[in-house]
């Protein structure tokens, strides 16, 4: 259940990052670290994974649309 909540928060923050161009580290890392009590390594890894997914979807949008 916690994993689903983490992914939902990550997806919402990813959308905010794509719309505002704010650095992902500012939004994602601290939310995972503070709200989900993740250790630093897991928070950074999760933030990087979600960032990668957002970049793939953005690339697809810019290339094909």
mmCIF file of the N, C-alpha and C atoms, coordinates in Angstrom:
data_MODEL
# 
_entry.id   MODEL 
# 
loop_
_atom_site.group_PDB 
_atom_site.id 
_atom_site.type_symbol 
_atom_site.label_atom_id 
_atom_site.label_alt_id 
_atom_site.label_comp_id 
_atom_site.label_asym_id 
_atom_site.label_entity_id 
_atom_site.label_seq_id 
_atom_site.pdbx_PDB_ins_code 
_atom_site.Cartn_x 
_atom_site.Cartn_y 
_atom_site.Cartn_z 
_atom_site.occupancy 
_atom_site.B_iso_or_equiv 
_atom_site.pdbx_formal_charge 
_atom_site.auth_seq_id 
_atom_site.auth_comp_id 
_atom_site.auth_asym_id 
_atom_site.auth_atom_id 
_atom_site.pdbx_PDB_model_num 
ATOM 1   N N  . UNK A 1 1  ? 0.821  -1.196 0.000   1.00 0.00 ? 1  UNK A N  1 
ATOM 2   C CA . UNK A 1 1  ? 0.000  0.000  0.000   1.00 0.00 ? 1  UNK A CA 1 
ATOM 3   C C  . UNK A 1 1  ? 0.862  1.256  0.000   1.00 0.00 ? 1  UNK A C  1 
ATOM 4   N N  . UNK A 1 2  ? 1.960  1.216  0.764   1.00 0.00 ? 2  UNK A N  1 
ATOM 5   C CA . UNK A 1 2  ? 2.846  2.367  0.817   1.00 0.00 ? 2  UNK A CA 1 
ATOM 6   C C  . UNK A 1 2  ? 3.505  2.613  -0.536  1.00 0.00 ? 2  UNK A C  1 
ATOM 7   N N  . UNK A 1 3  ? 3.822  1.548  -1.252  1.00 0.00 ? 3  UNK A N  1 
ATOM 8   C CA . UNK A 1 3  ? 4.431  1.694  -2.573  1.00 0.00 ? 3  UNK A CA 1 
ATOM 9   C C  . UNK A 1 3  ? 3.494  2.421  -3.532  1.00 0.00 ? 3  UNK A C  1 
ATOM 10  N N  . UNK A 1 4  ? 2.213  2.122  -3.475  1.00 0.00 ? 4  UNK A N  1 
ATOM 11  C CA . UNK A 1 4  ? 1.240  2.789  -4.340  1.00 0.00 ? 4  UNK A CA 1 
ATOM 12  C C  . UNK A 1 4  ? 1.180  4.276  -4.011  1.00 0.00 ? 4  UNK A C  1 
ATOM 13  N N  . UNK A 1 5  ? 1.170  4.602  -2.728  1.00 0.00 ? 5  UNK A N  1 
ATOM 14  C CA . UNK A 1 5  ? 1.149  6.010  -2.322  1.00 0.00 ? 5  UNK A CA 1 
ATOM 15  C C  . UNK A 1 5  ? 2.403  6.733  -2.782  1.00 0.00 ? 5  UNK A C  1 
ATOM 16  N N  . UNK A 1 6  ? 3.546  6.074  -2.688  1.00 0.00 ? 6  UNK A N  1 
ATOM 17  C CA . UNK A 1 6  ? 4.799  6.678  -3.140  1.00 0.00 ? 6  UNK A CA 1 
ATOM 18  C C  . UNK A 1 6  ? 4.764  6.937  -4.638  1.00 0.00 ? 6  UNK A C  1 
ATOM 19  N N  . UNK A 1 7  ? 4.254  5.995  -5.400  1.00 0.00 ? 7  UNK A N  1 
ATOM 20  C CA . UNK A 1 7  ? 4.183  6.172  -6.852  1.00 0.00 ? 7  UNK A CA 1 
ATOM 21  C C  . UNK A 1 7  ? 3.203  7.268  -7.245  1.00 0.00 ? 7  UNK A C  1 
ATOM 22  N N  . UNK A 1 8  ? 2.097  7.371  -6.535  1.00 0.00 ? 8  UNK A N  1 
ATOM 23  C CA . UNK A 1 8  ? 1.120  8.427  -6.823  1.00 0.00 ? 8  UNK A CA 1 
ATOM 24  C C  . UNK A 1 8  ? 1.719  9.799  -6.538  1.00 0.00 ? 8  UNK A C  1 
ATOM 25  N N  . UNK A 1 9  ? 2.358  9.938  -5.376  1.00 0.00 ? 9  UNK A N  1 
ATOM 26  C CA . UNK A 1 9  ? 3.010  11.214 -5.044  1.00 0.00 ? 9  UNK A CA 1 
ATOM 27  C C  . UNK A 1 9  ? 4.095  11.521 -6.066  1.00 0.00 ? 9  UNK A C  1 
ATOM 28  N N  . UNK A 1 10 ? 4.865  10.521 -6.453  1.00 0.00 ? 10 UNK A N  1 
ATOM 29  C CA . UNK A 1 10 ? 5.901  10.726 -7.454  1.00 0.00 ? 10 UNK A CA 1 
ATOM 30  C C  . UNK A 1 10 ? 5.345  11.170 -8.798  1.00 0.00 ? 10 UNK A C  1 
ATOM 31  N N  . UNK A 1 11 ? 4.238  10.588 -9.199  1.00 0.00 ? 11 UNK A N  1 
ATOM 32  C CA . UNK A 1 11 ? 3.626  10.959 -10.474 1.00 0.00 ? 11 UNK A CA 1 
ATOM 33  C C  . UNK A 1 11 ? 3.087  12.390 -10.435 1.00 0.00 ? 11 UNK A C  1 
ATOM 34  N N  . UNK A 1 12 ? 2.473  12.755 -9.339  1.00 0.00 ? 12 UNK A N  1 
ATOM 35  C CA . UNK A 1 12 ? 1.950  14.121 -9.203  1.00 0.00 ? 12 UNK A CA 1 
ATOM 36  C C  . UNK A 1 12 ? 3.092  15.133 -9.203  1.00 0.00 ? 12 UNK A C  1 
ATOM 37  N N  . UNK A 1 13 ? 4.142  14.829 -8.460  1.00 0.00 ? 13 UNK A N  1 
ATOM 38  C CA . UNK A 1 13 ? 5.288  15.731 -8.440  1.00 0.00 ? 13 UNK A CA 1 
ATOM 39  C C  . UNK A 1 13 ? 5.983  15.768 -9.796  1.00 0.00 ? 13 UNK A C  1 
ATOM 40  N N  . UNK A 1 14 ? 6.004  14.645 -10.498 1.00 0.00 ? 14 UNK A N  1 
ATOM 41  C CA . UNK A 1 14 ? 6.564  14.627 -11.845 1.00 0.00 ? 14 UNK A CA 1 
ATOM 42  C C  . UNK A 1 14 ? 5.807  15.548 -12.783 1.00 0.00 ? 14 UNK A C  1 
ATOM 43  N N  . UNK A 1 15 ? 4.498  15.571 -12.648 1.00 0.00 ? 15 UNK A N  1 
ATOM 44  C CA . UNK A 1 15 ? 3.683  16.480 -13.459 1.00 0.00 ? 15 UNK A CA 1 
ATOM 45  C C  . UNK A 1 15 ? 4.001  17.932 -13.121 1.00 0.00 ? 15 UNK A C  1 
ATOM 46  N N  . UNK A 1 16 ? 4.142  18.225 -11.836 1.00 0.00 ? 16 UNK A N  1 
ATOM 47  C CA . UNK A 1 16 ? 4.491  19.585 -11.423 1.00 0.00 ? 16 UNK A CA 1 
ATOM 48  C C  . UNK A 1 16 ? 5.865  19.971 -11.962 1.00 0.00 ? 16 UNK A C  1 
ATOM 49  N N  . UNK A 1 17 ? 6.806  19.038 -11.902 1.00 0.00 ? 17 UNK A N  1 
ATOM 50  C CA . UNK A 1 17 ? 8.151  19.302 -12.416 1.00 0.00 ? 17 UNK A CA 1 
ATOM 51  C C  . UNK A 1 17 ? 8.097  19.602 -13.905 1.00 0.00 ? 17 UNK A C  1 
ATOM 52  N N  . UNK A 1 18 ? 7.320  18.803 -14.669 1.00 0.00 ? 18 UNK A N  1 
ATOM 53  C CA . UNK A 1 18 ? 7.242  19.024 -16.113 1.00 0.00 ? 18 UNK A CA 1 
ATOM 54  C C  . UNK A 1 18 ? 6.605  20.367 -16.447 1.00 0.00 ? 18 UNK A C  1 
ATOM 55  N N  . UNK A 1 19 ? 5.641  20.784 -15.654 1.00 0.00 ? 19 UNK A N  1 
ATOM 56  C CA . UNK A 1 19 ? 4.942  22.031 -15.953 1.00 0.00 ? 19 UNK A CA 1 
ATOM 57  C C  . UNK A 1 19 ? 5.711  23.270 -15.516 1.00 0.00 ? 19 UNK A C  1 
ATOM 58  N N  . UNK A 1 20 ? 6.492  23.176 -14.448 1.00 0.00 ? 20 UNK A N  1 
ATOM 59  C CA . UNK A 1 20 ? 7.123  24.365 -13.882 1.00 0.00 ? 20 UNK A CA 1 
ATOM 60  C C  . UNK A 1 20 ? 8.625  24.433 -14.095 1.00 0.00 ? 20 UNK A C  1 
ATOM 61  N N  . UNK A 1 21 ? 9.258  23.363 -14.514 1.00 0.00 ? 21 UNK A N  1 
ATOM 62  C CA . UNK A 1 21 ? 10.706 23.288 -14.720 1.00 0.00 ? 21 UNK A CA 1 
ATOM 63  C C  . UNK A 1 21 ? 11.504 23.476 -13.431 1.00 0.00 ? 21 UNK A C  1 
ATOM 64  N N  . UNK A 1 22 ? 10.870 23.218 -12.302 1.00 0.00 ? 22 UNK A N  1 
ATOM 65  C CA . UNK A 1 22 ? 11.586 23.263 -11.032 1.00 0.00 ? 22 UNK A CA 1 
ATOM 66  C C  . UNK A 1 22 ? 12.408 21.991 -10.929 1.00 0.00 ? 22 UNK A C  1 
ATOM 67  N N  . UNK A 1 23 ? 13.578 22.067 -10.346 1.00 0.00 ? 23 UNK A N  1 
ATOM 68  C CA . UNK A 1 23 ? 14.433 20.900 -10.238 1.00 0.00 ? 23 UNK A CA 1 
ATOM 69  C C  . UNK A 1 23 ? 13.765 19.776 -9.479  1.00 0.00 ? 23 UNK A C  1 
ATOM 70  N N  . UNK A 1 24 ? 13.925 18.571 -9.990  1.00 0.00 ? 24 UNK A N  1 
ATOM 71  C CA . UNK A 1 24 ? 13.248 17.422 -9.382  1.00 0.00 ? 24 UNK A CA 1 
ATOM 72  C C  . UNK A 1 24 ? 13.749 17.114 -7.985  1.00 0.00 ? 24 UNK A C  1 
ATOM 73  N N  . UNK A 1 25 ? 15.014 17.369 -7.728  1.00 0.00 ? 25 UNK A N  1 
ATOM 74  C CA . UNK A 1 25 ? 15.559 17.087 -6.404  1.00 0.00 ? 25 UNK A CA 1 
ATOM 75  C C  . UNK A 1 25 ? 14.878 17.899 -5.320  1.00 0.00 ? 25 UNK A C  1 
ATOM 76  N N  . UNK A 1 26 ? 14.507 19.107 -5.660  1.00 0.00 ? 26 UNK A N  1 
ATOM 77  C CA . UNK A 1 26 ? 13.851 19.986 -4.692  1.00 0.00 ? 26 UNK A CA 1 
ATOM 78  C C  . UNK A 1 26 ? 12.502 19.412 -4.277  1.00 0.00 ? 26 UNK A C  1 
ATOM 79  N N  . UNK A 1 27 ? 11.762 18.876 -5.215  1.00 0.00 ? 27 UNK A N  1 
ATOM 80  C CA . UNK A 1 27 ? 10.421 18.397 -4.902  1.00 0.00 ? 27 UNK A CA 1 
ATOM 81  C C  . UNK A 1 27 ? 10.375 16.938 -4.478  1.00 0.00 ? 27 UNK A C  1 
ATOM 82  N N  . UNK A 1 28 ? 11.049 16.091 -5.209  1.00 0.00 ? 28 UNK A N  1 
ATOM 83  C CA . UNK A 1 28 ? 10.890 14.663 -4.966  1.00 0.00 ? 28 UNK A CA 1 
ATOM 84  C C  . UNK A 1 28 ? 11.633 14.155 -3.743  1.00 0.00 ? 28 UNK A C  1 
ATOM 85  N N  . UNK A 1 29 ? 12.910 14.463 -3.645  1.00 0.00 ? 29 UNK A N  1 
ATOM 86  C CA . UNK A 1 29 ? 13.729 13.871 -2.588  1.00 0.00 ? 29 UNK A CA 1 
ATOM 87  C C  . UNK A 1 29 ? 13.181 14.181 -1.200  1.00 0.00 ? 29 UNK A C  1 
ATOM 88  N N  . UNK A 1 30 ? 12.894 15.433 -0.934  1.00 0.00 ? 30 UNK A N  1 
ATOM 89  C CA . UNK A 1 30 ? 12.453 15.808 0.396   1.00 0.00 ? 30 UNK A CA 1 
ATOM 90  C C  . UNK A 1 30 ? 11.080 15.248 0.732   1.00 0.00 ? 30 UNK A C  1 
ATOM 91  N N  . UNK A 1 31 ? 10.234 15.115 -0.260  1.00 0.00 ? 31 UNK A N  1 
ATOM 92  C CA . UNK A 1 31 ? 8.904  14.538 0.009   1.00 0.00 ? 31 UNK A CA 1 
ATOM 93  C C  . UNK A 1 31 ? 9.045  13.075 0.405   1.00 0.00 ? 31 UNK A C  1 
ATOM 94  N N  . UNK A 1 32 ? 9.856  12.332 -0.323  1.00 0.00 ? 32 UNK A N  1 
ATOM 95  C CA . UNK A 1 32 ? 10.055 10.923 0.023   1.00 0.00 ? 32 UNK A CA 1 
ATOM 96  C C  . UNK A 1 32 ? 10.738 10.778 1.375   1.00 0.00 ? 32 UNK A C  1 
ATOM 97  N N  . UNK A 1 33 ? 11.718 11.626 1.623   1.00 0.00 ? 33 UNK A N  1 
ATOM 98  C CA . UNK A 1 33 ? 12.485 11.543 2.860   1.00 0.00 ? 33 UNK A CA 1 
ATOM 99  C C  . UNK A 1 33 ? 11.634 11.925 4.073   1.00 0.00 ? 33 UNK A C  1 
ATOM 100 N N  . UNK A 1 34 ? 10.878 13.003 3.968   1.00 0.00 ? 34 UNK A N  1 
ATOM 101 C CA . UNK A 1 34 ? 10.107 13.485 5.117   1.00 0.00 ? 34 UNK A CA 1 
ATOM 102 C C  . UNK A 1 34 ? 8.762  12.786 5.287   1.00 0.00 ? 34 UNK A C  1 
ATOM 103 N N  . UNK A 1 35 ? 8.001  12.670 4.216   1.00 0.00 ? 35 UNK A N  1 
ATOM 104 C CA . UNK A 1 35 ? 6.642  12.137 4.331   1.00 0.00 ? 35 UNK A CA 1 
ATOM 105 C C  . UNK A 1 35 ? 6.596  10.621 4.417   1.00 0.00 ? 35 UNK A C  1 
ATOM 106 N N  . UNK A 1 36 ? 7.497  9.944  3.719   1.00 0.00 ? 36 UNK A N  1 
ATOM 107 C CA . UNK A 1 36 ? 7.467  8.488  3.697   1.00 0.00 ? 36 UNK A CA 1 
ATOM 108 C C  . UNK A 1 36 ? 8.567  7.862  4.546   1.00 0.00 ? 36 UNK A C  1 
ATOM 109 N N  . UNK A 1 37 ? 9.346  8.700  5.232   1.00 0.00 ? 37 UNK A N  1 
ATOM 110 C CA . UNK A 1 37 ? 10.421 8.241  6.128   1.00 0.00 ? 37 UNK A CA 1 
ATOM 111 C C  . UNK A 1 37 ? 11.374 7.254  5.438   1.00 0.00 ? 37 UNK A C  1 
ATOM 112 N N  . UNK A 1 38 ? 11.671 7.510  4.178   1.00 0.00 ? 38 UNK A N  1 
ATOM 113 C CA . UNK A 1 38 ? 12.615 6.668  3.451   1.00 0.00 ? 38 UNK A CA 1 
ATOM 114 C C  . UNK A 1 38 ? 14.026 7.068  3.829   1.00 0.00 ? 38 UNK A C  1 
ATOM 115 N N  . UNK A 1 39 ? 14.941 6.120  3.768   1.00 0.00 ? 39 UNK A N  1 
ATOM 116 C CA . UNK A 1 39 ? 16.337 6.492  3.970   1.00 0.00 ? 39 UNK A CA 1 
ATOM 117 C C  . UNK A 1 39 ? 16.805 7.268  2.748   1.00 0.00 ? 39 UNK A C  1 
ATOM 118 N N  . UNK A 1 40 ? 17.908 7.985  2.890   1.00 0.00 ? 40 UNK A N  1 
ATOM 119 C CA . UNK A 1 40 ? 18.369 8.886  1.835   1.00 0.00 ? 40 UNK A CA 1 
ATOM 120 C C  . UNK A 1 40 ? 18.626 8.166  0.521   1.00 0.00 ? 40 UNK A C  1 
ATOM 121 N N  . UNK A 1 41 ? 19.236 7.000  0.567   1.00 0.00 ? 41 UNK A N  1 
ATOM 122 C CA . UNK A 1 41 ? 19.559 6.264  -0.655  1.00 0.00 ? 41 UNK A CA 1 
ATOM 123 C C  . UNK A 1 41 ? 18.291 5.853  -1.401  1.00 0.00 ? 41 UNK A C  1 
ATOM 124 N N  . UNK A 1 42 ? 17.304 5.351  -0.689  1.00 0.00 ? 42 UNK A N  1 
ATOM 125 C CA . UNK A 1 42 ? 16.050 4.948  -1.326  1.00 0.00 ? 42 UNK A CA 1 
ATOM 126 C C  . UNK A 1 42 ? 15.303 6.152  -1.889  1.00 0.00 ? 42 UNK A C  1 
ATOM 127 N N  . UNK A 1 43 ? 15.329 7.267  -1.183  1.00 0.00 ? 43 UNK A N  1 
ATOM 128 C CA . UNK A 1 43 ? 14.646 8.468  -1.658  1.00 0.00 ? 43 UNK A CA 1 
ATOM 129 C C  . UNK A 1 43 ? 15.274 8.986  -2.944  1.00 0.00 ? 43 UNK A C  1 
ATOM 130 N N  . UNK A 1 44 ? 16.599 8.997  -3.002  1.00 0.00 ? 44 UNK A N  1 
ATOM 131 C CA . UNK A 1 44 ? 17.281 9.457  -4.219  1.00 0.00 ? 44 UNK A CA 1 
ATOM 132 C C  . UNK A 1 44 ? 17.025 8.495  -5.369  1.00 0.00 ? 44 UNK A C  1 
ATOM 133 N N  . UNK A 1 45 ? 17.086 7.195  -5.098  1.00 0.00 ? 45 UNK A N  1 
ATOM 134 C CA . UNK A 1 45 ? 16.853 6.201  -6.155  1.00 0.00 ? 45 UNK A CA 1 
ATOM 135 C C  . UNK A 1 45 ? 15.433 6.296  -6.696  1.00 0.00 ? 45 UNK A C  1 
ATOM 136 N N  . UNK A 1 46 ? 14.456 6.442  -5.829  1.00 0.00 ? 46 UNK A N  1 
ATOM 137 C CA . UNK A 1 46 ? 13.069 6.570  -6.266  1.00 0.00 ? 46 UNK A CA 1 
ATOM 138 C C  . UNK A 1 46 ? 12.861 7.850  -7.060  1.00 0.00 ? 46 UNK A C  1 
ATOM 139 N N  . UNK A 1 47 ? 13.453 8.951  -6.599  1.00 0.00 ? 47 UNK A N  1 
ATOM 140 C CA . UNK A 1 47 ? 13.339 10.223 -7.314  1.00 0.00 ? 47 UNK A CA 1 
ATOM 141 C C  . UNK A 1 47 ? 13.961 10.120 -8.701  1.00 0.00 ? 47 UNK A C  1 
ATOM 142 N N  . UNK A 1 48 ? 15.111 9.481  -8.797  1.00 0.00 ? 48 UNK A N  1 
ATOM 143 C CA . UNK A 1 48 ? 15.765 9.325  -10.099 1.00 0.00 ? 48 UNK A CA 1 
ATOM 144 C C  . UNK A 1 48 ? 14.966 8.425  -11.036 1.00 0.00 ? 48 UNK A C  1 
ATOM 145 N N  . UNK A 1 49 ? 14.390 7.363  -10.494 1.00 0.00 ? 49 UNK A N  1 
ATOM 146 C CA . UNK A 1 49 ? 13.575 6.465  -11.315 1.00 0.00 ? 49 UNK A CA 1 
ATOM 147 C C  . UNK A 1 49 ? 12.357 7.205  -11.871 1.00 0.00 ? 49 UNK A C  1 
ATOM 148 N N  . UNK A 1 50 ? 11.663 7.946  -11.025 1.00 0.00 ? 50 UNK A N  1 
ATOM 149 C CA . UNK A 1 50 ? 10.490 8.687  -11.489 1.00 0.00 ? 50 UNK A CA 1 
ATOM 150 C C  . UNK A 1 50 ? 10.881 9.792  -12.461 1.00 0.00 ? 50 UNK A C  1 
ATOM 151 N N  . UNK A 1 51 ? 12.033 10.398 -12.252 1.00 0.00 ? 51 UNK A N  1 
ATOM 152 C CA . UNK A 1 51 ? 12.524 11.407 -13.184 1.00 0.00 ? 51 UNK A CA 1 
ATOM 153 C C  . UNK A 1 51 ? 12.776 10.793 -14.553 1.00 0.00 ? 51 UNK A C  1 
ATOM 154 N N  . UNK A 1 52 ? 13.358 9.595  -14.565 1.00 0.00 ? 52 UNK A N  1 
ATOM 155 C CA . UNK A 1 52 ? 13.612 8.902  -15.826 1.00 0.00 ? 52 UNK A CA 1 
ATOM 156 C C  . UNK A 1 52 ? 12.292 8.635  -16.562 1.00 0.00 ? 52 UNK A C  1 
ATOM 157 N N  . UNK A 1 53 ? 11.277 8.189  -15.835 1.00 0.00 ? 53 UNK A N  1 
ATOM 158 C CA . UNK A 1 53 ? 9.989  7.925  -16.472 1.00 0.00 ? 53 UNK A CA 1 
ATOM 159 C C  . UNK A 1 53 ? 9.376  9.195  -17.058 1.00 0.00 ? 53 UNK A C  1 
ATOM 160 N N  . UNK A 1 54 ? 9.498  10.300 -16.341 1.00 0.00 ? 54 UNK A N  1 
ATOM 161 C CA . UNK A 1 54 ? 8.956  11.565 -16.849 1.00 0.00 ? 54 UNK A CA 1 
ATOM 162 C C  . UNK A 1 54 ? 9.717  12.032 -18.084 1.00 0.00 ? 54 UNK A C  1 
ATOM 163 N N  . UNK A 1 55 ? 11.017 11.814 -18.114 1.00 0.00 ? 55 UNK A N  1 
ATOM 164 C CA . UNK A 1 55 ? 11.808 12.233 -19.266 1.00 0.00 ? 55 UNK A CA 1 
ATOM 165 C C  . UNK A 1 55 ? 11.491 11.385 -20.494 1.00 0.00 ? 55 UNK A C  1 
ATOM 166 N N  . UNK A 1 56 ? 11.236 10.112 -20.290 1.00 0.00 ? 56 UNK A N  1 
ATOM 167 C CA . UNK A 1 56 ? 10.857 9.250  -21.408 1.00 0.00 ? 56 UNK A CA 1 
ATOM 168 C C  . UNK A 1 56 ? 9.525  9.708  -21.992 1.00 0.00 ? 56 UNK A C  1 
ATOM 169 N N  . UNK A 1 57 ? 8.554  9.972  -21.139 1.00 0.00 ? 57 UNK A N  1 
ATOM 170 C CA . UNK A 1 57 ? 7.245  10.402 -21.639 1.00 0.00 ? 57 UNK A CA 1 
ATOM 171 C C  . UNK A 1 57 ? 7.338  11.779 -22.294 1.00 0.00 ? 57 UNK A C  1 
ATOM 172 N N  . UNK A 1 58 ? 8.151  12.670 -21.755 1.00 0.00 ? 58 UNK A N  1 
ATOM 173 C CA . UNK A 1 58 ? 8.325  13.991 -22.373 1.00 0.00 ? 58 UNK A CA 1 
ATOM 174 C C  . UNK A 1 58 ? 9.005  13.875 -23.727 1.00 0.00 ? 58 UNK A C  1 
ATOM 175 N N  . UNK A 1 59 ? 9.996  13.000 -23.827 1.00 0.00 ? 59 UNK A N  1 
ATOM 176 C CA . UNK A 1 59 ? 10.676 12.801 -25.105 1.00 0.00 ? 59 UNK A CA 1 
ATOM 177 C C  . UNK A 1 59 ? 9.717  12.278 -26.158 1.00 0.00 ? 59 UNK A C  1 
ATOM 178 N N  . UNK A 1 60 ? 8.892  11.336 -25.780 1.00 0.00 ? 60 UNK A N  1 
ATOM 179 C CA . UNK A 1 60 ? 7.899  10.801 -26.710 1.00 0.00 ? 60 UNK A CA 1 
ATOM 180 C C  . UNK A 1 60 ? 6.981  11.919 -27.196 1.00 0.00 ? 60 UNK A C  1 
ATOM 181 N N  . UNK A 1 61 ? 6.538  12.770 -26.281 1.00 0.00 ? 61 UNK A N  1 
ATOM 182 C CA . UNK A 1 61 ? 5.649  13.859 -26.646 1.00 0.00 ? 61 UNK A CA 1 
ATOM 183 C C  . UNK A 1 61 ? 6.316  14.810 -27.624 1.00 0.00 ? 61 UNK A C  1 
ATOM 184 N N  . UNK A 1 62 ? 7.549  15.194 -27.369 1.00 0.00 ? 62 UNK A N  1 
ATOM 185 C CA . UNK A 1 62 ? 8.233  16.138 -28.251 1.00 0.00 ? 62 UNK A CA 1 
ATOM 186 C C  . UNK A 1 62 ? 8.586  15.541 -29.601 1.00 0.00 ? 62 UNK A C  1 
ATOM 187 N N  . UNK A 1 63 ? 8.849  14.254 -29.651 1.00 0.00 ? 63 UNK A N  1 
ATOM 188 C CA . UNK A 1 63 ? 9.227  13.631 -30.912 1.00 0.00 ? 63 UNK A CA 1 
ATOM 189 C C  . UNK A 1 63 ? 8.021  13.370 -31.811 1.00 0.00 ? 63 UNK A C  1 
ATOM 190 N N  . UNK A 1 64 ? 6.942  12.839 -31.247 1.00 0.00 ? 64 UNK A N  1 
ATOM 191 C CA . UNK A 1 64 ? 5.839  12.363 -32.072 1.00 0.00 ? 64 UNK A CA 1 
ATOM 192 C C  . UNK A 1 64 ? 4.613  13.255 -32.104 1.00 0.00 ? 64 UNK A C  1 
ATOM 193 N N  . UNK A 1 65 ? 4.575  14.271 -31.299 1.00 0.00 ? 65 UNK A N  1 
ATOM 194 C CA . UNK A 1 65 ? 3.373  15.128 -31.312 1.00 0.00 ? 65 UNK A CA 1 
ATOM 195 C C  . UNK A 1 65 ? 3.743  16.522 -31.747 1.00 0.00 ? 65 UNK A C  1 
# 
